[in-house]
Amino acid sequence: MGKSLDCGMPGRRGNSHRPYNPHKPIAAQNRSLRAASDACAGGTTVRRQIVDPDGIWATMRVTLDDRPGRHWEVSKTMSLPPSLLQQVEQHGCFSGCYQSDADVRTCLDPAKSPEHVIVVSCLDCLSFKLGVLQALLPPTSMSFWLADQLTRHVRKLRGYTLSFAGYHARGPGFWLSGVYYGHCGMFLLDGARSRSLGSDLDLLLLAFKQGVIQPPDARMNDPHLYTTQVVYLDLSNPLVPVASRQDLLASPLCQAQPKKGFHRVTLAEYQPVAGAVAQAAGKPAAPSALVAGSLSAKAANLTSAAARGLKAGDVCPVCKAVVCERPLLKGTYIGCLC
């Protein structure tokens, strides 16, 4: 093999490679690594920092073979300090979303100049803050980058498909934190600071309407396709993998009644997904979807869903809606939208 060459770090003076751009496709950002190595002589080892497929910065050591059909040998090490990740994992707020905060300079040694510290804060409670020495992070790192990396880490660790939090300025302006388990159609929501605008589910639909987040399913704008209940969470300990609503409710980290150290959230189950998962697993749908309404509602629905042999959690072949508990002017009924 050939010699070793340091092609530089992103953003250094005299280097043609630009810093990480969160709005630029990862593949395009990593293309500079291949171009830099191709420009070197065969048998060259290159050390460079790039963005991996999860959007996380990583240190890469790439060896390029000079034989025909040359190949890449890659070794990767994570850039974020393990002790920092541990603190984030043990924080009890449920969304795991972080925002940038003002950098500080901290005196760690009276004989040395103060060290530059990058600071982020939790978007749920707004009071939990973390700082890390810039020297321990990739060059040119900034607080918004660190906040994004920590948010991605928690999202992946807890199995969230989607997570969001904080104040959203669109529309009337509102606070809402939420996560979504895409494999079982379950949202966890907290909009306590904007409860005057409606329920947590109302705020989720407002977020969809205002384009704050994109609904994973186009039908998610229909409030009748959800069943909701209030639970209390403390995620300061690792949460077991959540495959369904029942898994979350059975966890000791989830309580049905208020408890010290636990955070109130609304569990909103999207029935088109949750019902399909329950049916595939041979389990009943959510209990709230099985509660009977008034006798008149039952009779009114008899000619639709029940007459076709549908039960709660099934998808109607005519209107494509899930059979679940639905509101009337007075009372409720179990059925689809036919």
C-alpha positions as CSV (number, residue, x, y, z in Angstrom):
1,M,0.0,0.0,0.0
2,G,1.1,3.6,-0.5
3,K,1.6,6.6,1.8
4,S,-0.7,8.3,4.2
5,L,-2.1,11.7,3.4
6,D,-4.2,14.1,5.4
7,C,-6.7,15.8,3.0
8,G,-7.7,18.3,5.7
9,M,-10.8,19.0,7.7
10,P,-13.9,20.8,6.4
11,G,-13.9,24.6,6.6
12,R,-10.2,25.1,7.2
13,R,-8.5,27.9,5.4
14,G,-6.9,26.8,2.1
15,N,-9.2,23.7,1.9
16,S,-11.7,23.5,-1.0
17,H,-14.1,21.3,1.0
18,R,-16.9,23.2,2.6
19,P,-18.4,22.7,6.1
20,Y,-21.4,20.4,6.7
21,N,-24.6,21.9,5.2
22,P,-27.7,20.3,6.8
23,H,-29.8,21.2,3.7
24,K,-27.5,19.6,1.2
25,P,-27.9,15.8,0.4
26,I,-25.5,13.7,2.3
27,A,-24.3,12.0,-0.9
28,A,-23.3,15.3,-2.4
29,Q,-21.4,16.3,0.8
30,N,-19.5,13.0,0.8
31,R,-18.6,13.3,-2.9
32,S,-15.7,15.6,-2.1
33,L,-14.0,12.7,-0.2
34,R,-13.9,10.5,-3.2
35,A,-12.8,13.4,-5.4
36,A,-10.0,14.2,-3.1
37,S,-8.8,10.6,-2.9
38,D,-9.0,10.1,-6.6
39,A,-6.7,13.0,-7.1
40,C,-4.1,11.4,-4.9
41,A,-1.6,8.7,-6.0
42,G,-2.7,5.1,-5.9
43,G,-2.4,3.3,-2.6
44,T,-3.2,6.4,-0.6
45,T,-4.8,6.5,2.9
46,V,-7.0,9.4,3.5
47,R,-8.4,10.6,6.8
48,R,-11.4,12.9,6.6
49,Q,-14.7,13.7,8.4
50,I,-17.9,13.1,6.5
51,V,-21.6,12.7,7.1
52,D,-22.8,9.1,7.4
53,P,-26.3,7.9,6.1
54,D,-27.9,8.8,9.5
55,G,-26.7,12.4,9.2
56,I,-24.1,12.0,11.9
57,W,-20.6,13.3,11.5
58,A,-18.0,10.6,11.7
59,T,-14.2,10.3,11.3
60,M,-13.3,8.2,8.3
61,R,-10.0,6.5,7.5
62,V,-10.1,5.4,3.8
63,T,-7.6,3.2,2.1
64,L,-7.5,3.2,-1.7
65,D,-6.0,0.2,-3.3
66,D,-4.0,0.9,-6.5
67,R,-4.7,-2.4,-8.1
68,P,-7.4,-2.9,-10.9
69,G,-10.8,-2.8,-9.4
70,R,-9.6,-0.7,-6.5
71,H,-11.7,-0.7,-3.3
72,W,-12.3,1.3,-0.2
73,E,-11.5,0.1,3.3
74,V,-13.3,2.3,5.8
75,S,-13.1,2.5,9.6
76,K,-15.5,4.9,11.3
77,T,-15.6,6.4,14.9
78,M,-18.4,8.5,16.3
79,S,-17.4,12.1,17.1
80,L,-19.8,12.8,20.0
81,P,-18.4,12.1,23.5
82,P,-20.0,9.0,25.1
83,S,-20.5,10.9,28.4
84,L,-22.5,13.5,26.6
85,L,-24.7,10.9,24.9
86,Q,-25.3,9.3,28.3
87,Q,-26.6,12.5,29.8
88,V,-29.0,13.0,26.9
89,E,-30.2,9.4,27.2
90,Q,-31.0,9.8,30.9
91,H,-32.9,13.0,30.5
92,G,-36.6,12.3,31.2
93,C,-38.3,14.5,28.7
94,F,-40.1,12.4,26.1
95,S,-39.4,14.1,22.7
96,G,-35.6,14.2,23.0
97,C,-35.5,17.3,20.8
98,Y,-32.8,19.9,21.5
99,Q,-32.2,23.5,20.3
100,S,-29.1,25.6,20.0
101,D,-28.2,27.9,22.9
102,A,-25.7,30.7,23.5
103,D,-22.0,29.5,23.6
104,V,-20.0,30.2,26.7
105,R,-16.4,30.4,27.7
106,T,-15.5,28.4,30.8
107,C,-12.4,28.6,33.0
108,L,-11.1,25.1,33.5
109,D,-7.6,25.9,34.4
110,P,-6.5,29.2,36.1
111,A,-3.2,29.1,34.2
112,K,-5.0,28.9,30.8
113,S,-7.4,30.9,28.8
114,P,-11.1,30.1,29.1
115,E,-12.3,27.2,26.9
116,H,-15.0,27.6,24.3
117,V,-18.1,25.5,25.3
118,I,-21.0,24.8,22.9
119,V,-24.4,24.7,24.7
120,V,-27.7,23.1,23.8
121,S,-31.0,22.9,25.7
122,C,-34.0,20.6,25.8
123,L,-37.0,21.8,23.8
124,D,-39.5,20.2,26.1
125,C,-38.7,21.6,29.5
126,L,-36.4,24.4,28.3
127,S,-34.4,24.1,31.6
128,F,-32.1,21.2,30.9
129,K,-28.9,22.4,29.3
130,L,-25.7,20.6,28.2
131,G,-22.4,22.0,27.3
132,V,-19.4,20.4,25.6
133,L,-15.9,21.7,24.9
134,Q,-15.6,22.6,21.2
135,A,-12.2,20.9,21.3
136,L,-14.0,17.6,21.7
137,L,-16.2,18.1,18.6
138,P,-15.4,18.1,14.9
139,P,-13.8,21.4,13.7
140,T,-16.2,24.2,12.8
141,S,-19.0,22.6,15.0
142,M,-21.7,25.0,16.1
143,S,-24.6,24.7,18.7
144,F,-27.3,24.1,16.1
145,W,-25.3,21.2,14.6
146,L,-24.8,19.7,18.1
147,A,-28.6,20.1,18.8
148,D,-29.4,18.3,15.6
149,Q,-27.0,15.4,16.3
150,L,-28.4,14.9,19.8
151,T,-32.0,15.0,18.5
152,R,-31.2,12.4,15.9
153,H,-29.4,10.2,18.5
154,V,-32.4,10.1,20.9
155,R,-34.9,9.6,18.0
156,K,-32.9,6.5,16.8
157,L,-32.4,5.2,20.4
158,R,-36.1,5.3,21.3
159,G,-37.4,4.1,18.0
160,Y,-39.2,7.3,17.0
161,T,-40.1,7.7,13.3
162,L,-40.7,11.4,13.9
163,S,-40.0,13.9,16.7
164,F,-40.6,17.6,17.1
165,A,-40.9,20.1,19.9
166,G,-40.8,23.8,20.8
167,Y,-42.7,26.9,19.7
168,H,-44.0,27.0,16.2
169,A,-44.6,30.5,14.8
170,R,-46.9,29.5,11.9
171,G,-50.6,30.2,12.1
172,P,-51.6,31.6,15.5
173,G,-48.3,30.5,17.0
174,F,-48.3,27.5,19.4
175,W,-46.3,25.2,21.6
176,L,-46.3,21.5,20.8
177,S,-44.0,18.6,21.5
178,G,-44.6,15.2,19.9
179,V,-43.2,11.9,18.7
180,Y,-44.6,9.3,16.3
181,Y,-44.1,5.5,16.2
182,G,-44.7,4.9,12.5
183,H,-44.8,1.1,12.8
184,C,-47.8,1.1,15.2
185,G,-49.4,4.5,14.3
186,M,-49.0,6.0,17.8
187,F,-48.4,9.7,18.6
188,L,-47.3,11.0,22.0
189,L,-48.2,14.7,22.3
190,D,-47.8,17.6,24.8
191,G,-49.2,21.0,24.1
192,A,-49.8,22.2,27.6
193,R,-48.5,25.7,27.0
194,S,-51.1,26.2,24.2
195,R,-54.0,24.3,25.6
196,S,-56.2,27.4,25.1
197,L,-56.1,26.7,21.4
198,G,-57.5,23.2,21.8
199,S,-56.6,19.7,22.9
200,D,-53.2,18.1,22.1
201,L,-54.8,16.3,19.1
202,D,-56.2,19.7,17.9
203,L,-52.7,21.1,18.1
204,L,-51.3,18.2,16.1
205,L,-53.9,18.8,13.4
206,L,-53.0,22.5,13.4
207,A,-49.3,21.6,13.0
208,F,-50.3,19.5,9.9
209,K,-52.5,22.3,8.5
210,Q,-49.8,25.0,9.0
211,G,-47.0,22.8,7.5
212,V,-45.0,22.7,10.7
213,I,-44.7,18.9,10.1
214,Q,-45.8,16.8,7.2
215,P,-48.3,14.1,8.1
216,P,-46.9,10.6,7.3
217,D,-50.4,9.7,5.9
218,A,-52.6,12.1,4.0
219,R,-55.7,10.9,6.0
220,M,-54.1,12.1,9.3
221,N,-55.9,15.4,9.1
222,D,-59.2,13.6,10.0
223,P,-59.7,13.8,13.8
224,H,-62.2,11.0,13.7
225,L,-59.4,8.5,12.8
226,Y,-57.8,8.8,16.3
227,T,-58.4,7.4,19.7
228,T,-56.8,9.2,22.6
229,Q,-55.9,8.8,26.3
230,V,-53.8,10.6,28.8
231,V,-50.7,8.8,30.2
232,Y,-47.7,9.9,32.3
233,L,-44.1,9.1,31.2
234,D,-40.6,9.2,32.7
235,L,-38.0,8.3,30.2
236,S,-34.9,8.8,32.4
237,N,-34.4,5.0,32.1
238,P,-34.2,3.2,28.8
239,L,-37.6,2.4,27.3
240,V,-38.0,-1.1,26.0
241,P,-38.8,-1.3,22.3
242,V,-42.4,-0.2,21.7
243,A,-44.2,-2.4,19.1
244,S,-47.7,-1.4,20.1
245,R,-49.8,0.7,22.4
246,Q,-50.0,-2.2,24.9
247,D,-46.2,-2.3,25.1
248,L,-46.0,1.3,26.2
249,L,-48.8,1.0,28.7
250,A,-47.2,-2.1,30.2
251,S,-43.9,-0.4,30.8
252,P,-43.0,0.8,34.3
253,L,-42.0,4.1,32.7
254,C,-45.6,4.7,31.8
255,Q,-48.4,5.4,34.4
256,A,-52.1,5.9,34.0
257,Q,-52.2,8.3,37.0
258,P,-50.1,11.4,37.9
259,K,-46.9,10.5,39.6
260,K,-43.9,12.6,40.8
261,G,-41.3,12.8,38.1
262,F,-43.6,11.7,35.3
263,H,-44.7,13.9,32.5
264,R,-48.3,14.2,31.2
265,V,-48.7,13.4,27.5
266,T,-51.6,12.5,25.2
267,L,-51.4,9.1,23.5
268,A,-53.1,9.5,20.2
269,E,-53.5,6.3,18.2
270,Y,-54.0,6.6,14.5
271,Q,-56.5,3.8,13.8
272,P,-55.8,3.0,10.1
273,V,-52.3,1.9,11.1
274,A,-52.9,0.7,14.6
275,G,-56.0,-1.3,13.6
276,A,-54.1,-3.0,10.7
277,V,-51.2,-3.9,13.1
278,A,-53.6,-5.3,15.7
279,Q,-55.5,-7.3,13.1
280,A,-52.2,-8.7,11.7
281,A,-51.1,-9.7,15.2
282,G,-54.6,-11.2,16.1
283,K,-55.1,-8.7,18.9
284,P,-58.1,-6.5,19.7
285,A,-58.1,-2.8,18.8
286,A,-57.7,-0.1,21.3
287,P,-60.2,-0.4,24.2
288,S,-61.4,3.2,23.6
289,A,-62.5,2.1,20.2
290,L,-64.6,-0.7,21.6
291,V,-66.7,1.3,24.0
292,A,-70.3,1.2,22.9
293,G,-72.3,4.4,22.3
294,S,-76.0,5.0,22.8
295,L,-78.6,2.4,21.7
296,S,-79.8,4.7,18.9
297,A,-76.3,5.1,17.6
298,K,-75.8,1.3,17.5
299,A,-79.1,0.9,15.6
300,A,-78.1,3.6,13.1
301,N,-74.8,1.9,12.5
302,L,-76.2,-1.6,12.1
303,T,-77.0,-1.1,8.5
304,S,-73.5,0.0,7.7
305,A,-70.5,-1.6,9.3
306,A,-72.2,-4.4,11.4
307,A,-74.4,-5.4,8.4
308,R,-71.2,-6.1,6.5
309,G,-69.6,-8.1,9.3
310,L,-67.1,-5.4,10.2
311,K,-65.8,-5.0,13.8
312,A,-63.8,-2.3,15.5
313,G,-60.4,-1.9,14.0
314,D,-61.4,-3.2,10.5
315,V,-61.1,-1.0,7.4
316,C,-64.4,-0.5,5.5
317,P,-64.0,-1.7,1.9
318,V,-66.4,1.0,0.7
319,C,-65.3,4.3,2.4
320,K,-61.8,3.0,3.3
321,A,-62.3,4.3,6.9
322,V,-61.5,2.4,10.1
323,V,-64.4,1.1,12.1
324,C,-64.0,2.9,15.5
325,E,-65.9,5.0,18.0
326,R,-67.2,8.2,16.3
327,P,-69.1,11.2,17.8
328,L,-72.7,12.2,17.1
329,L,-74.5,15.3,18.2
330,K,-75.6,13.3,21.2
331,G,-73.6,10.2,22.1
332,T,-71.3,8.1,19.9
333,Y,-71.5,5.1,17.6
334,I,-69.1,2.3,16.5
335,G,-68.7,2.3,12.7
336,C,-67.1,3.6,9.6
337,L,-67.9,6.8,7.5
338,C,-70.5,5.2,5.2
